[in-house]
């Protein structure tokens, strides 16, 4: 492991200034559950690590007229146990509760979960220079790709591992990000970037920006949400396929329907065709299963991950039936 300097800024503004001065050689640490592993494995060679835990006032959950505001340093455990989250956004509570183990939920943060790096074994191998690390090719395309993308993969077939991101996108959440220039708000649906935009990055954060807060619009009367996660292991694991759904109004004519998948693409994958297939229709078993099949029209499985198509159909069906 390379040596690095440890920085403890006392404000978001100081942290952003350190990021700007680092010229890409500075890393942010929130809970550290992902970053420390990358440093030890030689995936990251940072000159400076910025400890966000040193900044006061970044851990909170506030229910306001404009909706829910969640500080980036709020732990996953705090999110899962918050009464307002449990009452008004049950799908978000489910997503948070299904992350990792109790020990990791007590340490991992909302901001860290939304900004984590992919788990691809080629990316995580310090001896392999894949496209995401500046190389010429994605080794998963013709290599071991059991856990890789079936949507939107080229030129890099990673899947984005966050459990919170699909559910928050379904809830139309946004993130507030800070930099030395000030703050801006980005809809979470626009926060993640496909590999054909920038193969070495997973989001649109500039080099001097950090996530400060997540904002969720207020839950409306009759809003329903759910999160379903299919894993390989019975204890805890990253999702093979996950499905976040949100709807409002009666089941016979739901409005505001959003369906977002995790574990199947380099970004949380919204199922626009499945949503269109359900528009103006009652959420009956047959209609739901037809929409689940429509979700697969754009899928492009690789040699070893075709099983994910069946999991997508099952996950979409089960998640929608749970809110029908």
Number of C-alpha atoms within 10 A of each C-alpha: 11 10 10 14 10 12 16 14 19 14 15 23 17 15 26 24 17 21 25 18 13 17 10 14 16 22 20 20 15 23 24 17 17 18 20 14 13 18 17 12 15 16 18 20 17 18 15 19 21 20 19 22 16 16 17 12 13 19 18 16 20 12 15 10 8 11 14 20 19 23 22 27 25 24 25 27 22 20 23 21 13 12 12 16 19 15 11 19 23 19 26 26 26 22 26 25 20 23 23 16 13 13 9 16 22 14 17 23 25 28 25 24 23 24 21 16 21 17 16 18 15 21 21 20 14 15 11 14 17 20 19 22 19 10 12 11 14 22 19 22 18 10 12 16 22 16 25 28 30 26 20 21 24 16 18 25 28 32 29 29 28 26 30 26 29 31 33 27 26 28 31 17 21 21 26 19 22 22 23 16 11 10 14 12 16 18 17 24 22 12 19 20 19 22 22 12 12 14 19 17 15 23 20 15 18 13 17 21 23 23 24 20 23 24 25 21 15 17 16 11 9 13 21 24 26 25 31 25 22 19 15 11 10 7 9 12 15 22 24 24 27 28 33 33 27 28 24 19 15 15 17 12 14 21 18 14 22 22 28 25 29 31 31 30 24 27 28 31 22 22 20 15 18 23 20 14 17 21 15 12 15 16 21 14 13 11 14 25 20 15 22 26 19 18 23 19 12 12 17 15 19 21 14 14 18 18 15 22 20 13 15 24 21 17 22 29 21 20 23 27 16 14 17 17
